[in-house]
């Protein structure tokens, strides 16, 4: 086995922290972690015991075939799973993982070439959320595009590339891994400021999780490109990373003290999205930096408290639990999917964020309390004041012990609702704690493994977050556009007009209120020319407006693919 190198401070932390941890969480994880590893591998093709039919390196979301059918591979889920696998392999925990990672590289290189409803390899197809497990396109209706998959895949493979380079295998990175990474980074750099569906696949808007993982991928992608001598690409990625980081700051709600996870959807924005973003962008070298929303930053801790508290009164299984103790948490309080239940992976994410925070506090030998994080810390010490508390102070010890117990409490919640065989579904019932929804969810197992690693003091590798500052003015990234002229033959009555809206921002993202008016200069042909991102497949429809009444043309949605350069046009008939 290879040794995992950690700083002296982190090594010290790992040696002493066990005395502060609860025996209940410790005993549960001692039993559950081996089960989680086994069941996670069982869901990976070609030889996983629960993933029959999956190609090599393909992660199935779950073996559940009905209620719901999750026998698909999601780019997001697979990338997060392989991020955990790469981290485990880099720590020297299992040498057999190397072959599985190489299979993942090969499967994703092929998957990027599969044409799908979001487009082709060069026209937006990388934003397609899920595929069949034989690596063919899923063509049914779905929330697409989803723009978190490419940056998450890039991050998983950049972690592997960094390990390969450190171990003298740069040529494999250049020949096999970098081509996959580059496509994902190019997609991210070109599309980060376009809306898409969030990680729960329900809201099309800007999403904090998506923005945060896009920023990380571009930063570490620029570093890898520099290492490989690709300075021009590195400059492009750095430029867009700065723009993304600037935009990332806009999600913070200062008056309410939390990160608004989605800009659309009509929800409060209190969402596990923010905790998941924090843990998957953890960089121990960045300390408690708030600009990148590190787990121990005042903004991330404040947001975590608001998120946790939003579930205290809505789940019966949380009834009677003190206001400063762990509770079951779900995706967001307004959730209605399967009746709106707690999820294993979201509850584990809370614990992991707290464990990550503890790693940094132990390494830096201090805890800072600000006006933003004061409410979080006063859960555990009602008289604590703003200030920085060194490790030799009683306040530091009190807070550290309390947060450790708080984090372990979330693991104990999971333990309480884990069946005897250790199998983890997607959700557990808000009233009974019984499992429901997809059985053996791969992401649930990965969440247990990464939370346990953080609890054991294993810090993730630095990805370059330290010292970053957000530009004062945010730059956009329009990318190349081409003119698309929309022509539709439509006969109208006096005062009636024709408009167009569609799936891309330039067509107002399906908003009838903001739809674009067409000109009747060549009546009965109505026309308008709109700049559309080049090489992009999109959907659209025409609508009629008369005296405030809106009439959509009949289904299905129309589709079109803009050209790579020049201009193009449509010739449609109202239907």
N, C-alpha and C positions, 0 to 999 in steps of 0.2 A: 504493500500500500504506500502511496505517496503521502507525505505530510502536508498539512495545510498550514501555511505560514500566517500568523497573526501577530499583531503588535504585542509588546510586553504587557501593556495595560489591558488589552483584551484577553490575553492568556491568563492574567491574574484574575480578571473578572470571572472567567469560566471556572477557575479553581475554587472560588469562594462563594459564588452565587447560590449554590445548592442549599446552603444553610438557610437561606431566606425564602426558599420556594416551598409551596405546599406539597405535602405528601400525597394528597389526592390527585393533583395534576401530574405529579411525578409517576405515580403508579399507573395512572391511565395511559400516559404517553409511552411508558415502558412496554405496555401490552399493545397499544394501538399502532405505534410507528411501524413495527414489522408487518402488521396487517396492511397498513396503508401502502407500504412499499410493494408488497406482493400484489395487492389489488390494482394499484396503478399500472404496474407492468403488465398485468393481465389484460388491460385495456389498450395495449399497443400491438399492432400487427408486426410481423405476420404470424407470430407464434404465441401471442397472448391467449390465455385460456378463455377469455371472455370477448375476444375480438375477431372471431372467425370471419373471414372474408376481407379483412383489412389488409391493405398492401403494407409492405415493409416500411416501418417508421411512421405509420399513420396512427394517430391517437383517436380512438372513438370517444365521444363525450360520455357515453354510458351504454351499457348493453341493453338498456330498456327499449323495447320495440313498440310498445303501446302505452298510451296514457302516462307520459308522452313517448313519442318515437325520437330517441336521441342517438340512434345509430348513424351518426354522421361525424365528420371531422370538421370542427370549427377552427379557423386559423388562430383566433384569439386564445381559445382554451388550449389548443395543442402547443402554442408558443409558450404560454405560461407554465404548462407541464414540463416542457423541455428546458425552460429556464431553470426550473427546480432541479431537473436531471443534470444539467451542465454544472450547476453549483455543487451538487453532491459529488459528481465525478471529479471536479476540480479540488475538492477537499480530500480526495483519495478514499472515499467511502466504498466504492464498488468499481473495480476496473472493468467489469463486464459491460458497464454502461457505454463504453466507447463505441462499440459496434452499433448500438441503438442510436447514438447521436449521429453517426455517419449515415445510417439509414434515414434518419430524419432529414439530413441535408439533401440526400438524393430525392426523397419523396417531395420535398418542397421545391426543389429545382424543377421537377416535372410539373407539380401543381401550378406553378406560376405560368406555365404555358397553356393551361387548359382554358379555352374560351368559355365564357359563362354569361349569365344575364347582366353582369356589371361591365362586361367588355372583354377585351383581349389583354395579352401581356403588355401592350403598349397603349391601350385605350381605356384604362380604369379597371381591368379585370382583377387586379390585386386587391381591390376593395370588396370582393365577393366574400361574404361571411362564412359560408359552409359548403361542403362538397360531400358526395357519397364516399364511402370508405374505400371504394375501388379507384378513387381519384378521378371520377367522372363528375361533370357539372350537375349541380342541383338546379333545376330550372323552374321549380314552383315559386309561388308568391312568397316574398320574404322582405324583411326590413333591410334594404341595401341602398347604397354601400355602407360598409362599416370600416372606418379608417384606423382602427386600433390594431388590427391584425398585422399589417406590414411592419410597423415599428416594433411591435412585440416580438415578431419573428426575427427581425434584425437584431434586437437586443440579445435574444437567446443565442443566436449564432455569433454575435460579436464576442460574447463571453467565451464561447468555445474557441473562437479564433485567437483570442488573447492567450488562452491556455496553450494552444498549439504553437504559437509564436514563441512563447516563453520556453517551450520544450523543443525548440529547433525544427519545427515543421511549417515554416512559412510558405513553402511551395504548395502544400495542400490547401492552405488558406487561399492563396492566389488562384489556384486552378479550380477548386471545388466550392469553397464556402463564400468567398468574396462575390462571385457573380450573383448569388442569391441575395446576399446582403445589399449589394448595390441597387438591384431592382427595387427592393423595399425602401431603401433610403431615398432613391430618386422619386418614388411615388409619394413618400412622406413629404419631401421637400417641395413637391409641386402641388400637393393637395391639402396641406395642413389647415389652411384657412377656409376650406369648404366644409359645409355641414355634412353630417352623416348620422346614422343610427348609433345610439349609445351602446355600452357593453351589455345592457339588458335587452337590446334589440326592440325597444318600444318607442323611443323618442328620437325624431330626427331634429338635431340641433347641434350647437357646440356642446362638447362634453368635457368636463375637467379631466377625467381619466384618460380620454383620448389625447387631449392636448399635452398632458404631463408625460405620457409614454412617447409621444412624438418628439417632445423636446429631448428626452434622454437619448433616444435612438440617434438623433441628429448630432448631439454632442459627442457621444462615444463613437459614432460612425465617422465623424471628422477626424478623431484621434487615430482610428484604425486606418483611414485613408492616408493620413500623413505617414504612418508607420510603413505603409506599402508604397510610399513615394508618389501618391496621387494628390498632389498639392492643390490642383485646381478644383477637384471634387471636394476636398477638405474645406476650401474656402466657401464654396457654395453651401455646404452643410452647416458651417459655422454661422454664415449670414442668416440662414433661415432659422437656425436654432435660437439665435438672439431674438428674432421676431416672434417666435413661438413663446419664448420665456416672457416677453413683454405682454403678450396676449394672455398668458397663463395667470397673470396677476389680476385680471379682470373678474375672475370667478369669486374672489374674496368678498364676503358681505360684512363690512366692518361694523355696521350697526347691530347685527344679529350674531356676529362672532362665529360664522361658519363658512365653509366653501360651498357655494351654490353649484351643485354637480352638473346640472343641465340648464342651458339657457332657454329651453322650450319645454313643452309638455304640460304646462299648467300645474306643476308640483312645487312643493316648498324648496326642493333642491337638497334636502337633508337625506343623504344617500351614502350607502357603503362605497360607492364610486370613489369618494375622497380618501377613505382609509386604504382601499386597494391601491389607489394611485400612490399614496405615501409609501407603502411597504415595497411596492415594485419599483420605486425610484429612490430607495434608501441608498445613501452613500455615506459611510461612516466618516470619511475624510471631510465631509461638509458640516459635521457637527449638527447644531440645531438651527441651521439656516432656514429662514422663513421664505426666502425668494423661491427656492425649489421645494418648499413644503416638506422638509425633512420630518421624519416621525416625531422627533422631540422638539420641533419648532413650536413657538407659542400659537401660531395659527393652526397647525395641524392638531395640536392637543385641544385647543378650544373647539375646533370643528368636530373632533372625535367625541367630546362630551355632549355636544348638541345632538349629534347623530345617535349616540347610545340612549340619551334621555328620551328621544322621540319614540322609543319602543317600550318604555317602562310601564305605561298604562294601557297599551293596546293589546298586549298578549297576556291571556290569563295565566300562563305558566310563569310570568314575571310578577304575579300578584304577591304582595307581602315582602318583597325583597327591598332592602334598604336602599335609599337613594344614592349611596356611594358604593354599592356592590354590583357585581357583574350580573348581566341579564342576557337573555337570548335576543339576538338582533337579526334583522332581515335586510332586504335590499333597500327599501324606503317605506316610510310609514303609510303611504297611500297605496301600497301594492295590493293588487287584487288577483294576481296570477296564482292559481290554486288556492284562492281565498286569502292570499297575503300571509305567508308563513315565515318563520325564522329559517335561515339557511346555515348549514354547517360552515361553509366557506366564509361567509360574512362574519360570523361569530369568531372564527379563527383569525380573521384579518384584524379584528380589534386587539386580540391578544398579541399578534405579531407586531403591530405598530408599537404597542407598549414595550414589548421585549426589545425592539430595535432602539427605542428611546433609552432604555436601561443600559444597553451596550454603550451608547455614547456618553451617558452620564458617568458610568464607571470609568470609561477611558479618559474623560476630561476631568474627572474628580470634582465635579460641580454640577449643580442644578440651578438654572436661571428661571426666576418667576417674574413675568411681566404683567402689565395690566391686561393684556390679551389672554394670558394663560392662567390668571389668578383664580378664576372660577373653577378651572380644572383642578388645581392643587388644593383649593379650599374644601374640596370634597373629603380630603384626607387629613387636613390640618386647618381647622376653621379660623385660626388666628394668624396663619402665615401671611407675610407681607411681600410686596414686590422686592426683589433683590436677588443676589447671587449667593448661593450657599455652598461652601466648600465641603469636601468629603469628610473633614474632621469636625463638622458641626453636627449638633443633635438634629437640627431641622433637615439636613441632607439625609441623615439616616432614617428619620421618620418618614420622609417623603419616598425615599427609595424603597423601603420595606412595604409601604402602603401600596405603591404602584405595582410592585412585584406581586403582592397578594391580589390586587385588582386584576392584573393580567392573568394570573393563574385561575382566577374565578371564571373567566370565560372558557378556559379549557375544561374546568369542572362542569360548566353548563353543558358543553358538548358531551362530556363523559356521561352525564346524567341521562342524556337522550340517545346514547349509542347502544344498539342491541348487543347481546352477549357475544355474537360472532364478529363484532367490530366493523361490520359493513356500514358504509355511509352513503345515504341517498343524497339527493339535492337539498331536501327540506325536512323539517320536523314540525309537527302540528302545534299550533299556537296554544291549544287548550290541553292536549294530551301528551305532546312530545313524541307521538308515534311518527315514524318515518312516512314520507309520501313523496310523490313525484319521482323523478328518475332515480333508479337504484344504482348503486356503485358508481356514483358520479366521479369521474377522474379528477376533476378540479377540486372536489371535496378532499380527496386523498392528498393531492398536492398541497392544499392549504394546511393540512395537519403536519406534513413533512417540513414545510418552510417555517411554520410557527415553532415547531420543535427545534429546528436548527437555530432560530433566533434565541429561543429560550436557553439553549446550550451555549450561547455566546458567539456563535459563528456569524461574523459580520460579512455582508456581501462585499464584493470587490468594488473599489471606487470606480466611478464612471466619469468623473470630471465635473461634479457639481460644485466642488469647493471653489469659492471665490467668484462665482458667476454673479453678474449684476444685470438686471433687466434694463434695457434701453429706456430713456425717458419718453421716446416717441415710438410707437409700434409701427413697423413696416409691414406692408402686405406682400402677397406673393400671387400676383394674378396669373403668371405663367403665360405661355403663348395662347392667343385666341384667334379664332377665324370667324368670318362673317357667315352666318346661316340665315338665308332668306326664307321665311315661312309664307307660303302662298296657300290659301284655301278658298275654294269656291263656295260661297254661302249667300243665299238670297235672304234679305232681311226686310222688316217693315220699318216705316219711318220712325226714327229715334232709337232704333236697335243697333248695337255695335258688337263687333267681334273682338275677342281678346284671346291671349294665349298664356298658359302657365305650365310649369313642368318640374322635373326632378332636380334641376341644377339651380344654383343661386341666381344665375343670369335670367332664368325664367321664373323667378320669384318663389321657388320651392313650393309649388302647388298652392299658392295663396290666391284665391279668387279676388280678394280685396285689392291685392297689389298686381294683378295680372296686367300684361302688356297689351296695349291697344294696337290693333292692326289698321292700316290705312285702307279706305275704300276708293282710292283714286282710280283704280281700274275695275270698279264694280262690274260684275259680281265677284271678282277676285279681290280678296282682302290680303294685304301683305305687310310684313315688317321684317327688318334685318336686325339680328341680335348677335353681339359678339359672344361666342361660346368657346370654352376651353378646347384647344385643338385635340384631336384624336380621342374624343370622349363620346361614349354611348349614353344616351339619356332618353327619358320618356316625357311626353307632353300631351296636352289636350287643348282644344279650342273651347271657349265658352261664349255664350251670348249674354248681353246685359240690356235690359229694357225696364225703365222706371224702377230701378233698384232690384229687380228680379234677376237672378243668375240661373242660367240653364247650361248644364254641361252637355257636351256631345256624348254619345253612347260609348260604352266599353267595347273593346279593350283600349288601354292607353296606347298611344302611338309611340314608336321608338325611332330613333335616328342616331347616326354616328357622324360626328363632325369630322371634317378632313384634317389631315396633318398640317396642311398649309393652304393658302388661297382662300377660296370661298365655296359654298355649296348652297343648294336650295331644295325645298320640298314642294310638291304639287299635290295638295290634298283636296278632298271633297268632304264638306260637312256631313256628319252622320248622326 
